[in-house]
Amino acid sequence: MSTTSSASTLWVAYASEGNVVGTIRKADDSYTVTMAGAEDALGSYPTMEIAKNALHAHMRPGSDRPQFREH
């Protein structure tokens, strides 16, 4: 018996200091960005690269690009 998973994929974004700054969740054909501590998502984007750029753009000015790790 086989099962299919409808679970989405999650990437956690870590700042250079090691703290979590946000997440990107893939579901269907979009990538949803949520900043750490936010109740609502920032938005949904058509590609992972655009989602990464959006998350980075909402960090403090001058912040290094975060490291993304799949969970």
C-alpha positions, 0 to 999 in steps of 0.5 A: 500500500502506498501513501502520498504526502501532502505535507509541505517542505519547510526551510528555516532561515538563519542569520549569521549569528545563528538566530532564526529570522524566518521560514519559507514553506513550499506548498503546491506551486508557491513558496510562502515567506514568514518572518520570525515572530510574525503572525502573518505571512509576508507573501507567496512567491513563484520560485524559491529564489524570489522567496529567499530574496523577499525574506532577505529584503525584510531583514535589517538593512546591511544584514548578510543573506541568511543561510537556509536549511531544509527541515 
